[in-house]
């Protein structure tokens, strides 16, 4: 079996930092897990699964804090998408830990791609647009204040 990989594409780039960097790091961990599965090495899978889980938790906490600070109205729905992935990772870790012989078929891990790409291109893209709109509105308000201050002088 060839080594699977989810490639970073222009579709995944939101052109918003630190989100894009965070997504690249998370994708690197996901690809490490997919490669470990293709190696059929249970220890490598366990280590890679732990790395994905840790990075996902870190990334999600950062993103969720940013949503809270920005007053993102779709935060609860977005957070549920995060919890969905974390539940799936927990189930995989549990299966790996209790199975006498782990099923190394990629089928168990296909959901990672089915989750990652749509999540970034839909949910995260929506949040990025929200932030960009707020930033433009704030810049416009700052510009108006500066013009008002200049007019008073």
C-alpha positions as CSV (number, residue, x, y, z in Angstrom):
1,X,0.0,0.0,0.0
2,X,1.4,3.4,-0.9
3,X,1.8,6.1,1.7
4,X,-1.3,8.2,1.9
5,X,-1.2,11.9,2.1
6,X,-3.6,14.9,2.2
7,X,-1.9,17.6,0.2
8,X,-2.0,21.3,1.1
9,X,-3.8,23.0,-1.7
10,X,-4.8,26.6,-2.5
11,X,-8.3,25.6,-1.5
12,X,-7.1,25.0,2.1
13,X,-5.2,28.4,2.3
14,X,-7.5,30.9,4.1
15,X,-4.9,33.7,3.7
16,X,-5.2,34.4,7.4
17,X,-2.5,33.9,10.0
18,X,-2.1,32.2,12.3
19,X,-4.9,30.0,11.0
20,X,-3.1,28.8,7.9
21,X,0.1,28.0,9.9
22,X,-2.0,26.1,12.4
23,X,-3.8,24.1,9.7
24,X,-0.5,23.2,8.0
25,X,0.9,21.9,11.3
26,X,-2.2,19.9,12.0
27,X,-2.2,18.5,8.5
28,X,1.4,17.5,9.0
29,X,0.3,15.5,12.1
30,X,-2.6,14.0,10.2
31,X,-0.3,12.9,7.4
32,X,2.1,11.4,9.9
33,X,-0.8,9.3,11.3
34,X,-1.8,8.2,7.8
35,X,1.8,7.2,7.0
36,X,2.0,5.3,10.4
37,X,-1.1,3.4,9.5
38,X,0.3,2.5,6.1
39,X,3.4,1.2,7.9
40,X,1.2,-1.2,9.9
41,X,3.4,-0.5,13.0
42,X,1.1,-0.3,16.0
43,X,3.6,1.7,18.1
44,X,4.0,4.2,15.3
45,X,0.3,4.5,14.9
46,X,-0.2,5.0,18.7
47,X,2.5,7.7,18.7
48,X,1.1,9.5,15.6
49,X,-2.4,9.3,17.0
50,X,-1.2,10.9,20.2
51,X,0.6,13.7,18.2
52,X,-2.6,14.4,16.1
53,X,-4.7,14.5,19.2
54,X,-2.4,16.9,21.1
55,X,-2.0,19.2,18.1
56,X,-5.8,19.2,17.4
57,X,-6.5,20.1,21.0
58,X,-3.9,22.9,20.9
59,X,-5.1,24.2,17.6
60,X,-8.8,24.0,18.5
61,X,-8.2,25.8,21.9
62,X,-6.4,28.6,20.1
63,X,-9.1,28.9,17.4
64,X,-12.0,28.7,19.9
65,X,-10.4,31.5,22.0
66,X,-10.1,33.6,18.9
67,X,-13.8,33.0,18.1
68,X,-14.8,33.9,21.6
69,X,-12.8,37.1,21.6
70,X,-14.3,38.1,18.2
71,X,-17.8,37.3,19.2
72,X,-18.2,34.8,16.4
73,X,-22.0,33.9,16.2
74,X,-21.4,30.4,14.9
75,X,-18.9,29.5,17.6
76,X,-21.0,26.7,19.2
77,X,-21.6,24.9,15.9
78,X,-17.9,25.2,14.9
79,X,-16.8,23.9,18.3
80,X,-19.1,20.9,17.8
81,X,-17.1,20.1,14.6
82,X,-13.9,20.2,16.7
83,X,-15.5,17.9,19.3
84,X,-16.5,15.5,16.5
85,X,-12.9,15.0,15.4
86,X,-11.7,14.6,19.0
87,X,-14.3,12.0,19.7
88,X,-13.2,10.1,16.6
89,X,-9.6,10.2,17.7
90,X,-10.5,9.0,21.1
91,X,-12.4,6.1,19.6
92,X,-9.4,5.2,17.5
93,X,-7.1,5.4,20.4
94,X,-9.4,3.2,22.5
95,X,-9.7,0.6,19.6
96,X,-5.9,0.6,19.2
97,X,-5.4,0.1,22.9
98,X,-7.8,-2.7,23.4
99,X,-7.6,-4.7,20.1
100,X,-5.5,-7.8,19.9
101,X,-4.9,-7.2,16.2
102,X,-5.5,-3.7,15.0
103,X,-7.2,-3.2,11.6
104,X,-4.6,-1.3,9.7
105,X,-7.0,-0.7,6.7
106,X,-7.2,3.0,5.8
107,X,-11.0,2.8,6.1
108,X,-10.6,3.5,9.8
109,X,-8.8,6.7,9.0
110,X,-10.6,7.9,5.9
111,X,-12.8,10.1,8.1
112,X,-9.7,12.3,8.9
113,X,-9.6,13.5,5.3
114,X,-13.4,13.6,5.2
115,X,-13.3,15.8,8.3
116,X,-10.2,17.9,7.7
117,X,-10.7,19.2,4.2
118,X,-14.4,20.2,4.5
119,X,-13.8,21.6,8.0
120,X,-11.1,24.0,6.7
121,X,-12.8,24.9,3.4
122,X,-16.2,25.4,5.0
123,X,-16.3,26.1,8.7
124,X,-12.8,27.7,9.1
125,X,-13.3,29.6,5.8
126,X,-16.6,31.0,7.2
127,X,-14.8,32.1,10.4
128,X,-11.9,33.6,8.3
129,X,-14.5,35.7,6.3
130,X,-16.1,36.8,9.5
131,X,-12.7,38.0,10.9
132,X,-11.8,39.7,7.6
133,X,-15.2,41.5,7.5
134,X,-14.6,42.7,11.1
135,X,-11.1,43.8,10.3
136,X,-12.3,45.8,7.3
137,X,-15.1,47.4,9.4
138,X,-12.6,48.3,12.2
139,X,-10.2,49.8,9.6
140,X,-13.1,51.8,8.2
141,X,-14.1,53.1,11.6
142,X,-10.5,54.0,12.4
143,X,-10.2,55.9,9.2
144,X,-13.4,57.8,9.9
145,X,-12.2,58.7,13.4
146,X,-8.9,60.0,12.0
147,X,-10.8,62.1,9.4
148,X,-13.1,63.4,12.1
149,X,-10.1,64.3,14.3
150,X,-8.4,66.0,11.4
151,X,-11.6,68.0,10.6
152,X,-11.8,69.2,14.2
153,X,-8.2,70.6,14.1
